[in-house]
Amino acid sequence: MSSRNVATATPRAGSGTLQLFGNELSTQFRRRRTWAMLAALALIPILLGVAIRLVGGSSPGRGPAFLDQITGNGLFVSLAALTVAIPLFLPLTVSVASGDAIAGEASHGTLRYLLIAPAGRVRLLLVKYLAAVAFCLSATLTVIAIGALVGWILFPVGPVTLITGTQVSVGEGLLRLLAVGAYVSVSLCGLAAIGLFLSTLTTVPIGAMAATAILAVAAQIVGAIPQLDAVHPWLFTDRWLDFGDLLRSPIAWDSFAGNALLQGGYILVFGFAALTRFTTKDVLS
């Protein structure tokens, strides 16, 4: 192949990947299941905000983090809702999105046609994972956006008092919320890689979804046992709730970097495992 042909082939491959990714996103966000999961996540800040509005705030130190600060500033609805959603609800929805990635296509008999298209196994796997990451981001932003909206409607909104006691403007407070959303989205990327790998092992989507969700719960249980503290730093759930450093003045980025490094390790390990499995898998359906 001449250098000219190579030069023209590369953009076509890149545009083909972008087109495939666009098609995957379109398919994912046209599903009723996706919108049902996002709606369920949106209910968390709504129910939380309405409950606090009706019965009043909790005493300091009782209930989820930030719950006692909601009545003073509605922006804390988002943070309290995230704290509630991270241990179970967000991992559950991400497990569904990632566990269905390959197994769902196989169960519907469309996987072979996607590979004949030709999408290529490596490119298809990459696109499926990126779509799962996009869902991680949209799920987290749903909780944050609805929480901020509910808080703005039901409670006073003003300068945000950080955990260090410093007050910042509403605008900076919203930027901090977005930074926390980025932190949580990164936290879920490791779980999405695990779900993608499990999805390559079966043609039964519910099996991959359930296994991914169970692993997320099991990792958190292990992380809560003091006798197993030697393995805690290696758990993909270990830093899920460490976004408080983004609410300090100045911001301490060490937790964000450490979490990104941890999730990156899981992405590499399980991404490679998924790639090895999928590229050698005999696709019969």
N, C-alpha and C positions, 0 to 999 in steps of 0.2 A: 504494500500500500504506500502511495506517495505521501510526502509531507502535507500536500494540499488536501488529500483525502482524509488524513488523520485530523487535520485542523477542522474539517467540516464535519467529521464524525463525532468529535467531542461535544460540540454544541448541541447536536441532535440528541446525543445520549443524555446530556444535561436537561434539555427541554423535555425529553421523554420522561425523565424522572419527575420533573416539576408537574407535568401533565398528569402523571400517575398519582402523585401526591395530592393534586387538586381534586382528582376524581375520588380518591379515598376520603378526603375531608368532606366532599360533597355527599358521598354515600353515608358517612358516619353521622353527619349532622342533619340528614334527612330522616334518620330512623326515629321512630316514636320512642324506642327504648332510651336513646341518648337524651332526648328532651325530658323524658320521665325521670331519669336519674338527676338531671340538672334541676328539675322542678323540686325533687325530693331534697336536694341540697339547699335550694333556696328557702325551703320551709324551715330550716334550722334557725337562721337569723330572724325570720318572721315570728316563729313561735317564741323564741327567746325574748325578742323585743316586746311582743304583746304581753307575755307573762310578767316581765319586769314592770311594764307600764301599769298593769292591773293590780299586782300585789306588792310592788315596790322592790327596791334592791335588797340584796342579801348583806349580811354583816361582813366586814372585812375578814378575809381568810377563809370564808365559807363558800363552797361551790367552785365552779371552774374559774381559772385565772381571768381577771379583768371584769368579772361579773358584777362586783360591787362598785365599779366605776361607771357603769352604763348610765345611771340616772344623772350623773354630773356631766357627761359628755357622750352623745349618741354615737360617736365614731367607735367607741369601745364595743358596740354591738358586733362589729366585724371581727374584732380580735377574740371576743368571747365565743362567737360562733365557730371560728376556726379552731379554737382550743377544744370545743366539743366535737367538731367534725373530724379532726385529724386521727384520733385513735381507731375509729371504726368506719364512719360513713364515707369519708374520702377514699380510704383504701378499698372499701367494698366496690365503689363505682369504678375505680381504676382497675380493679381485678376483673370486672366484667368487660371493660373496654379492651384490655390487653389479652385476657384469656380467650377472647373470641376472635382475635386477630387472624390467626391461621386456622385454628380448629373450626371456626365458623364457616370459612370458605370451603374447607374440606367436607363438612357436614352437609352443606348445601350443594355440593358437587360443582362448585365454580372455581376451585383451586387450580385444576388442570387447565382450564380455559385461560385463567390469568397468566399462567406460565407459558402457554402457547402464544399469547398475544403479540409479541413476546415481552413479558415484563422482566424476565430473568429472576432467578431465585434470590440473589443477593439484593438486587434493587427492590424487589417486592418486600423482602423482609425489612429493609431499611425504611421503606415508605410506611409499612404497617407500624413500625416502632415510632416513627415521627408523628403518625396520626394519634397513637396512644399518648405521646407527650403533649400533643395539642389538646387532647381531652383533659390531661392533668392540669394544664394551664386554664382551660375554660372552666373546669370544676372549681378550682381555687378562686378564680375571679368572680364566679357566680356567688360564692359565699361572701366574699368581700364587698362586691357591688351591692347586693341586696341588703347586706348588713348595714352598709353606710347609708343606703336610702331609707331603710326602716328607722335607723337611729336618727336621721335628719328629720323625719316626720314626727316621731314620737317623743324625742328628747331634745334638750338644748344642745347646740353644737358650738364649740368655741375653741380657744387655744388648748392644745393637747399637753397634758402633764406627763412627761416621760417617767420611766421607772427610776431615773436618777434625780427626779424632782424638778428638772428643767422644763420650762414651758416653751412650746413651739407653736407657730401659727397653724391655722386650719389647713392651709395649702401644704405646708411641710408635713403635717400629720397625715394627709392623704398620700403624699409621696412615701412616707414611712409604711403606710398600709400596703402600697404597691410593692415595696421592697420585701415586706413580710410575705406577700403573695408569691413573689419570685422564689423566696426561700422555701415555702411549702411546696411549690411546683417542682423545684429541684429535688426535694425530699421524696417525692412520689415517682421520680424517674427510675430509681433503682427497682422499685416494686414493679413498674411497667416492664422493665427488662426481664424480671423473673417471670411475669405473666406471659410475656411473649415466648420465652423458652418453653414453659409448660404447654403453651398452645401448640408448639410444634410436635409434642409427644403424643397427641391424641386427636381423634376426629370428633370427640364429644366436647363441645364448648363448655357445657356446665361443669364438666370435670376439671378443666383448666381454670375456670373462674373460681370454683370452690377451693381448689388447692392453693391458688394464689392468695385468696382471702384468709384461709386458714394459716398460711405461713406468716402473713402480716400480724395476725392475732398472736400466734405462737411466739414470734420474735419479741413482741411487746411483753408477753408473759415472762419470757426468759429475762428480758431487760428489767423486770420488776423484782427479780429474785436476787437479794444481796450476795448469796453464796456463789452466784455465777458471775460476779462482777468482772472476772478476768476476760469473759467473752463479750461483755457489753459493748466495748468500743468497736467490735467487728460486726455488730448487728446493724442492718440497714435502717432500723427504726430508732437507733440510739440517739440521734440528734434531731428527731422530728419536731420536738417542742422547744428547741433552743433558739427560737427566733427572737427571744427577748433582748438579745444584744443589739438588735436593730432599733430598739426603742430606748437606747442610751444616748447620752450626749457627752462626747462625740460618739458616733456609731462605732461599735467594735465589730469588724468584719471577720474576725478569726473564726467564729462559729459558722458563718456562711461559707468560708473557704474550706473549713474542715468537713462540713456537710457535703459540699460539692465534690470534694475528693473522695469521700466515702461512697457516695452514690455513683461517682465515676468508676470506682472499682467494681461495683456490682454490675454496672452497665457493660463494662469490658468483659467480665467473666461470663455473665449470662448471655450477653450479646454474642460472644464467640461460641458459647455452647449452643445457642439457638441456630447460629449460622452453620456450625458443623452438622447439627442434626438435620436442618432443613435442606442443605445442599446434598445430603446423602440419602434423603428420604425418598422412598418409592411412592410417588403420588398416584393413587389409583382412582381418585374421585375428583 
